[in-house]
């Protein structure tokens, strides 16, 4: 099989949480692979800045849009805008997430719990439920969820987040059944990456955990790109309902 140097030529890709971290890397990679991109986050100014960079460095069209993914009713106007602008959407990446710190489990407030579930799980459900049928009615597409190893190996310090990401793994398998055979739905189960979130880590403790892993380090955000391009592109046409770890290897301990 020959590989195309621009495997996403003519495609349109939307990435939530797309202005920074893993989302930013995927936006740039998709544009470099030939796709026009929709950059979505709560702060439209950061999306606009990246959109200008995309246009300048790749020549691809980039649409910046504001969306709080935890707001159920805000999704449909965004999806309508994308279809009005491009006529189709071929790749959706549910990347937006949050994992706030809390002092102890009994001090997790209902507001914090609902916000974590809303951003990490509810938003992905709503956006996929809106986009999936449109993809299926057209030429199909690929939906990629960004989960976390916390979904399988939770810790007391990230339990609501871990539960939300476990739910996202389940949604992946269910939506793959709902919108197949033309729409593929998969998950990248990400490990520790050096994004903005990592600035809050106790790096001495983190490095001790990393030493027990096969690769013995956290990931650079650019290292999410290979899996994302695989799942978005023509190389994964027989892959759906899969949860693929990109985590530097696993250890035998939680």
N, C-alpha and C positions, 0 to 999 in steps of 0.2 A: 504494500500500500504506500503510495506517495503522500507526503505531507505538504500541505499548502503553507507558504510562508505567512499568509494572513488568513488563518482558518475561520475567523469570524467576519470576513468581508461581507458587507450588506446586512449584518445583523444589528439588532438594537438590544442593549443590555442595561438593566436598571439595578443599581446597588444601593440598598439602604445602609445608613451609617457610612456613606460612601466618601465622606470628605477627609477622613483621617484613618490612621491605623491600617488594619487589614483591608478595609473597604477601599481606601485610597489606592493601595497597591493593586487591587483587582480592577478598579476603574482604569488605571493607567495601562494595565496589561491587556484588558479587553480592547481599549482604543488602539493600542499598538498592534493588536491582532486583527484590526480592521473594522471593529464595531463602533457605531455611534453609541453614546453612553448617556444615561440619566443618572445624575448624582443627587441622592436624596439624604437629607439629614434635618435635624431640627433647626439648625442655623444656616439660613440660605446664603449668607455672605461667604461662609467657608466653602460652600458648594460652588458659588460663583467664581471664587478664586481658583479652585481646581479646574473648573470648566474652561477658564481662560488658558490655563496651563495645558490642558488636553488639546484644545484647538491649536495652540501655538506649536506644540511639540509633535503632534500626530496628524493634524489636519482633519481630525474627525469632529463631527458635531457633538456638542455636549450640552445637555439641558439640565440646569440646576433647579431643584425644587425643594421647598420646605415641607417637611412632614414629621409630625410626632407620631411614631408608629403605635404608641399606646392609645391613640385617639381613634376609636373604631370608625367614626363617621368621616374622618379626614382622608381615608384611603381612596374612596371611590372617585372623588374629584381629581386626585393625582393620576390614577389609572386612566381616566377619561382624557386628561391632558396629554399623557404619553401617546395614546392612540390617535388623538387629534393631530399631534405633531408629527408622528412617524408612520402611523397606519398599522403598525404591528409592534410586538414586543417578543423577542426570541429568548432572552435570558433574564431571569429574575434571581437576584441574590439577596436573601434575607439575612443580612449581616448585622443590623443594628442590635446592640445589646448593652446591658449595664449590670454591674456587679458591685453594688455599694457595700461598704464596710458597716459592721454593727458590733457593739460591745459584747453581746451574748445573745443566744437564741431567744431567751425570754424577753429581751428588749427589742426584738424586731416588731416594729409597729405595723398595723394593718395597712397604713398608707404606703410604707416601704415595700411590704410584701406585694401589694396590688400593683405597684409601679414596676417592680422587677418582673412579675408575671406578664404585665401588660406589654412591656417593651420586648422581652425575650421570647414570649410565646404567643400572646394574643395578637400582636401586630403581624407576626409571620403567618398565623392562621388566616387573618382577614385578607391580607394582601394576596396570598396564594389562592384563596377561595375566589377572589375577584379576577385574578390574572389567568389562573388555570383554565377555566372554561373558554376564555377568549383565545388562548394559545391553541387549545384543542380544536376550536372551530376554524382556526386558520391553518398554518403550516406546522403546528406543533412548537416545541421549545424545550428549554431546560430550566428547571428551578433548583437552586442550590441553597440549602440552609447552612448557616455557620453555627455549629454546636460547640461543645466543649467536652474535654475529658472529664470534667466535673460531673457530667451526666451519668458516668459509670463509676466514678471514684470520688464521691462527694466528701467534702470536709465540713466540719461544724461552722467554719468561717464563711462558707458560701452556699449554704443549704437552699435558700429560696431560688438562687440563680441555678444551682445544680438541678433542682426539680424542674425548673422551666426548660432547661436544655434537654433533660430527659424527655419531657413532653414534646419538644421539637423533634427528637429522634423518632418518636412514635408518629407524629404528623407526617414525617417524611414517607414512612411506609404506607400510611393510609392515603395520602394524596397521590402517591405513585399508582395506586390501584384506581383512584377516582378519575385520573386524567390520562392514563395510558390508553392506547399504545403510543400516541404521538407526542405526549408530554412526559419527559423524564424528570423525576424528583429525587434528589440525592442530598446527602449531608456530608460536609467536611467537619469532622470532630477535632477541633483545634486543641493543641496543647498550650504550653506557656510561650507566648510571643512577647517580644519587647516593644509593646505599644505604649500609649499614654497610661494605660492601667498599671503597667509594671512599675511606674514611678512611685507607687504606693507600697511596693513590696519591701519586706525585710530581706535585702539581697543576701545577707549571710545565711539565713535560713533557706532561702530559695536555692542558692548555689549548692548547699548540702544535699537538697533533694535532687538537683540536676546531676550531681556526681553519681547517683545511683541509676541514672538512665543510660541507655546505650550511647546516645550522642552527647551526653554530659553537658548540655547547655540549653538555654531557651532559644526560640526561633527568631530570626529576623523577619519582619513583616513581609518582605519580598518572597519569603519561602512558602507562602500560601499560594503563590501564583500558579505553580505547576499543576496542583490539584484542581484549582479553579478553572484553568484553561482546558484541562482534560474533560471535566464535567460539562463545561459550556459548549465544547466543540464536537466535531464529528468523530473523534476518537473514542467516544463513550456511548455510542448508539445502542449498545446492549447492556448498559448499566442503568438501573433504576431501583429505587427503594434501598439504596446502599448507604451505609454510614461508614465513612472512610476516615480513619485516624491519621492526622498529620501532627504528630506530638513528640517527635524525637525518640520514640521507643517507650515501651512500658516497663515498669518494674513489677516485682512480685508483691510489693507492699502498697497499701492504699496511700 
